[in-house]
Amino acid sequence: MPELPEVEVICRGLAPHLEGRRLLSVSFSQKKLRLPMPTEEAVAAMNGETVVAVKRRAKYIIIALGNSAEVIIHLGMTGRLGIFPQGSPGAKHDHACWRLDNEMELRFNDTRRFGAVQMIGPDEDHQGIFAHLGPDPFWDSFSKEYLLKKARKRTMAIKNFLMDNRVVTGIGNIYASEILFATGINPGTPAGSISLADWQKVVLSSRKILTEAIAQGGTTISDYVNSSGEKGYFQVRLKVYGQTGKPCPKCGELVEKNLIGGRATFFCANCQPLPIES
């Protein structure tokens, strides 16, 4: 599933192709996605409107229009967005197509159909869809004090804590493993036991690693490609994720793999020891 860097890269790639362009029409396939397709009334509110911005909130792509309406897209596990000439052959799993005013089309393709396309009208609640989400890792509100307070008395593993979108958005399995390796914190450490100083390390490492991943075009493990169909390159910089049995880049001990919350978790037991219970 694309995480924050991949979605950010897609937004930045789409922006030059969409901003300033008018959406002339939209068509959908007959296949169901994770959420119902927009109603005819919602679609009508989009037709003829100009795209004023392409932005990200958590793992959602937001296409903001001149009348304050928004197209909100979640890629799910295998969703892709791309720009194609009108009339060019579509792909088998294309589920939404927006016709632009420059003889190009924005197409949403999703093989496994876990993605979603929503359209929020000018007079609808635009924040309700995001009400359950925590702050973005790049926001000032994502701070050591916030994390310490949020984690108080929580016994869940810190890796699962960081992957909880109600706590912080956009950090998935890949980047949670990399962030915790950078901080020297064992992924199984109870979140409520983390010190204020270590939470500061988490904040700084999160921003550093996510920034580097964005600069490298994201991480391509299986299905992810950007809006131009290109793969990301951050996977060559991964220190522990997917590196089971390889030497740790810090100490040379072998990287281990464990299951935490049912998700594959990669770490160095030497550099990331479990805390000694007092």
Secondary structure, DSSP 8 states (H G I E B T S, - for coil): ---HHHHHHHHHHHHHHHTT-EEEEEEE-SS--SS----HHHHHTTTTEEEEEEEEETTEEEEEETTS-EEEEE-TTTEEEEEEETTS---TTEEEEEEETTSEEEEEEESS---EEEEE-TTS-SSGGGTT----TTSTTS-HHHHHHHHTT--SBHHHHHT-TTTSSS--HHHHHHHHHHHT--TTSBGGG--HHHHHHHHHHHHHHHHHHHHTT---SSS---TTS----GGGG-SSTT-TTSB-TTT--B-EEEEETTEEEEE-TTTS------
